[in-house]
């Protein structure tokens, strides 16, 4: 694992992104969907107290049963700057991942990978630092354009920055809003979408994200009570 370095300011943070982006691996397909483990990571904040809680929840990718889960509580050490959200979240997310008693397998972030203005969102940053295969599944498309995918589960359309496909808008349930899938590290886009569909068996968001979100919110309430 590569050591995380907290930048002094936004300019240094962007320089770190530029340096680490060259280490993103885009030519591996990633683990086969529905096999091994899939781990959701998410964070919750209390901005008034500068507290951040990260959760990592490992699921069996075939059954979606919980295999292991951990949390970590930290302090917010970097201000909110659009495009630099990873620097607020990654230290605590890394702590939660490192505490897991099992290999996490594929990591699913509630955020972006290549679908980022600098092509280096949280999923890419986390993948480079850990060496794990990571994908981003976001609730919103950030600044990119797309055509609405068809109305049925599995329909998708390219998420575009000009003519470049940086991800896909993917319908995970009939008639619901799409999610926005992008590659983070060591996984192809087709594979990332296939994983997302299998993990979003019953709801719009992947079960990995749903469980990590619920756990970090619960622990934040307890930590700030």
Secondary structure, DSSP 8 states (H G I E B T S, - for coil): -------SSHHHHHHHHHHHHTT---S---S-TTSSEEEEEEEEEETTTTEEEEEEEEEETTT--EEEEEEEEEE--S---TT-THHHHHHHHHHHHHT-SS---EEEESS-SSSSTTS--HHHHHHHHH---EEEEESS-TT-B-----SSTT-EEEEEETTEEEEEEE--STTS--EEEEEEES--HHHHHHHHHHH-SSSSS-HHHHHHHHHHHHHHHHHH-
